[in-house]
Amino acid sequence: MATVDLQQQHNNLINFLYEEGFLDEQYTQLEQLQDESSPRFVEEVLSLFFDDSLKLLHNIETTLNKEPVDYRKLDAHLHHFKGSSSSVGAQRVKNVCITFRAFCQEKKKNGCLQCLQQVKQEYYLLKNKFEDLFQIERQILRAGGTIGGTN
Amino acid sequence: MGACIWTKETMNALGSENQQIALRHVGKNFFSDTDEKFKKNVQHHSEEETASNGWLMKYSKTLQRTTHASLFHSVILEVLLVIVGIAMTIIIWFFALKHAEHSVSIVSDALRGELLSHAKAFTTSVFEENCESAIHLAHLIASSLIKDNLSSFSTLENQMKPALFQGYSTIPYTAQVFYMGKNGLFVSYYTDFNETLILYANRTYTDSSMTHAGDPASYRQRYLWYCQKASATTGLPLGEAIPTGTFSFWGTKWFRDALNSKNGFATWGLAFGQSKELLFLSLASIKDVSPADPSGVLALGTPMRILMDFITHFDLLGGDMYLATIDGYLLAQTGGAFHVGGEIDKPILLEATKSGNPVVAGAALHLINKLKNISRLGNETFSSSDARIQGASYIVDSTPIHLAGTTMVCVVIIPCKSIWGHMEKQGHTTLILLIILAACMLFISCAFIFLLTRAGNREMHLSAALIQQLDATKQAERKNNQKNIAFARMSHDLRTSLAAIIGLIDLCHYDVVEGSELEMNLLQMNSCANNLLGLLNSILDVSKIEAEKLQLDETDFNIVQVLEEVVDMFSVVALEKGVEVVLDLCDDSAEKISWIKGDAGRLKQILCNLLSNGVKFTSEGHVILRAWVKQVFHSKPSVHGGHSAQHFRACWSCMPKWVFEVSNAYKQLDAFSEVQTDSNYVEFEFEVEDTGKGIPKDKHKSVFENFVQIDGLTSTNHDGIGLGLGIVRSLVHLMGGNIKIVDKGEPGEKGTCFRFNLFFRIAEVSVDQSKNGENRSLGMHVLNGVSLWAKSYSCEKYDVQDWQLRQKSSLTSGTSEPHWQRPALKENVFVVLAMNGEASKMILKKWLEHRCEQVLMVNQWLDFIPTLENLKQEVLVQSLRASETSEFVSPKSLLSDPWVDDMSHQGDTFSDYGVNQLSPDGYGSGTEESKQRKVNGVSMHLLVVVDINMIVGPPEQISAILSNFFGVGQVPICKVVWLANANTPSVELENLKRGSVPCDLILHKPVHGSRLHAVWDLVQDLSGKRTQQASEIEASNVLPQTESSDEHFRRKSFDRPTSSLVNFKDQKQMWSELTQKDNKLRAQNLLEGMHILVAEDNAVLRRLAQATLTQLGATVKCVDDGEQAVQIVSEMLHSRIKNNKDFLSSKQCPLKSSDDPVQPYVFDILLMDCEMPIMDGYEATRRIREEEKRYGFHIPIIALTAHAMAEEARRCIQAGMDFHLPKPLTREPLLNIVGKICAEKEALEL
């Protein structure tokens, strides 16, 4: 029964993430890639994403704080960030990245800083959510249930 | 000028020669007679010309001659005038001088006379008075004074002496007074050196008897002569008497003459004393006793010195004067020394010729020479003006002076110089001046003549040259005209012959065995003959135009149709070259006024020429024909261009009125429009643009000339004789327009753009035409121009002002932003345009954009699905937004009114209408649910236009794509239009028609005009504005029209009598099957056994790709950047080549090597991220391709890009990549591409 609850919780959380626009169908694609051969695929990819993004955020921050700001470098980082976020379906992060890039291309530092904060916020929000999600998933697996089935 | 003409003529001649050669080539026998005719004609003309030429030459020579003569005359006249002028001046001068000389000589004569008479008078007065005085004194002495006998000395002493002294002192000019008695007594007073002296003979020796008796000699000697000084006042002797020599006067002749004379006597003598002065002695006998026997003689001596002094004081003007005796002995003279010698009684006078004054001497000599008898001078005056003395001219005048028995000659010598000298000098000066003047005149006149002559000469030459030039021009013109006329005349013969040839070829063609060599030859002959006919026609056109014999054949025609026909014709030709030929009607203004009156054939000819040129010179790219209405006139425009403002105003003031009237009083429309259209003209502007090599700017003008081609080389590379553009220009001019080459928008752009405008009358579409079905079939598109406007606008309820504004804005903004009559925008109609050919795509896009909400372009088949995805996303976003504001419409209402008028619901959401409810089984479960929900949020009508040449793989896949895209429920609101080329295999078309593929319409490229209308109908169908009925009518009408125009397209959907509902069902079933198949495919490991290398820097993406591919069964290797990828690939190739020989020996296919784990494998596919650090995807691909070249191998590389843009895609292809996928990697497109790769491989293996 606990598994069912957990699964319910899991589904709710996923649905919430969809509804709030945190995720898009790309995530669905991601989920589809997860099968018996790689049961922890989503988690793996997302942890990759979060690690990568942390580095990127750090890079972005240092680039922005250095005077004069190297917008080309910043743009490259953002491109990377956007690519990764869109490939995992982190829609809100991706959207902020798009705005961020627009500011970057216009070379507006204030906007960039604002976006940086925003993107950080989104990133941590998502990260927290997923940490919860993975927590639940681990619990489900420990309890002997499966995750993919409810999708 | 001549040169120009010559060149043109040569060109013409060359042209004709070309033509002749060509003609001979085709049919010598046919044309030999024509040839001869032509030659004869030309010869005849040339003869005529030479004749007229000769006449003209003669004329010009005559003219030259007359000009010469007139010039010569004027010169002679000039010379004469000058001579006469000079002669007149000299004559006048001469006469004036003569006259002056004459007057001067008169004056001088008078002067000389005066001088002479003056001298004479003085001389006379002095000497005559003395003579008189002598006589009177003698009388006095004889009568009263002396009482005593005079013979005694005492008497003399006492009585005679005082008397004599009285006489001496009182009588003027008397220098000497003396008495000489017969008896030898002598008393005298005289002046010597201012002393008065008495000279007397003493009586001592006096003896009266002796005196009486006798011998006078003895008598005389008896007297002693004494000289004694005397007082000047009293006459009394002073001092001692000094004895002196005797003066034996008694024996002299003049003494005796004086004694005997009664009235006194005069003679010459010398003064006593030292002075020895020459004296004029006046003698008078003293008859004291008896008158018969005078006792003695009284003498008064007047010195000639007085006379000399007198004459010296005369103003003789530099001349001289002298007095001489008649014998020529000098008495007195001016200037020079004057000496007299001898005794008192016998003075020795100097001859005048020996005078000390050379002038006097000269004059005397002259007189002697001049006069034979010198004594003539004693009787008359004499004048000689030609005396030359000492080298100078003198005038010599003489006059006799008669004095008491003696005659003197007075001579005045005056130098001519002093009289005429001045005048002569003046005269000479005048003469010199005159001569100088004359010389000047002569010089000036000469110069004048010279100038005149030269000017005349030049003028003459000029006029001669002008005449020659005129002659040459006329000749050339005539020649040209005659040639043109000859050409025009020949046209009939030539064409008839050619037509005969063509006909014969056709005849032969029927009889010939199919597929034989003869047939081929005949076909070639036919095409050759046709080419020749075209060539001939163009030459004849030129000559016709030049001969001004070309008439425009005015008929009503549809301009759009003409344009379409022309473009269709060339698109086929261009297709072979890979060039697009596109018709762009820009703002569709041409469609509004499509029925016009004009020469359609000529218009076609213009367009054909331009288009064929464009196609000929364009090797890649496109040729666009644009057409639009520039302006509409009320009356025929007199001048084209530059005056539009007036017409505009006219338009504005009148046109709204019509509309107003028409909309108000619709019944009057027909009559009204008839009146109006009677004088309505429309100006069309056309543009033919190509992307060929272009025309250099300096040739822009010359290309329009006949026989001109851009450079010599092109004429060898391309056929044609350079007449095309010349004809085009002539025709355009004939139709009242103008043609020019305009610059392309961007300076670097290749190609040429011809722009020309033409004027046409707006045709009155007859009532029959407008009433018959065809017109209705054309809907609103083909109608009489103005009335159409009126109708359309009144229908759409535009008020006049609004309309005006629209017109204005459309005209001011030009063609770039057409508003001519913008059709209603169809909301929610999305178009996905997947076709080849940049230009036609752009035009189609533009056209669609004006009508549909959004047009998405697909440049490459790979982009097709992503584009659809994008569209979906967009629509999704819209629907989400819409769902926030509105609520769902109840399904029932939608069912009852499926073709809801979307215009009335603008801004509303269309939520999910229609489809879901139409499908009875209600697809909407499982995984599709969420998607469907989203897509259903907005009503989306999709029009897919797919080029059949673009699609990769079988066309059936589109149904899979579409079903995948929409979900099954949405199918019916999608229409698919297939575009086919002329060379599309008919099998494929059959396939499409058969219905194995979703297909609503098949259009043949180029897409324009009526085909666009078909598309438009589809769009309207989609948006649901049209009723089914209408579309059916449309269908039935469109088909015949299009079939007649070479069956360019067919509408498949209308071939089926079923309603669209049935269609939907069919299609849905089909698509659901496909989806199931897809699922099956998915279950299989499609990529089983494939080795795939993924080069991706983004760890997340890398992992993702890896997962995706692994799931599909592939063996995946990942690298971080391009460099690593290159390294791995090259290593692999290297190791593989090592073992290659084994493969070859075992004849194993290298492609299957991947299945064998023992063999080193080569990647089957490379997935390459484009943007990577260290080495990006493009560079890596280039390196790999280089590497591969060495081994003769090709690994398919798929690019992964974040920018799903066509540009990026092109860049990928350029870099050497084979395919291109947008990030993030998804399965379907990947599978698609893999499928393609596999197909290629199979093809290779086969």
Interface residues (C-beta under 8 A of the other chain):
Chain A: E25 Q26 Q29 L30 L33 D35 S37 S38 F41 E44 V45 L48 F49 D51 D52 A76 H79 H80 K82 G83 S84 S86 S87 V88
Chain B: K931 D1097 N1098 A1099 V1100 L1101 R1103 L1104 A1107 T1108 T1110 Q1111 E1171 A1202 K1223 P1224 L1225 T1226 R1227
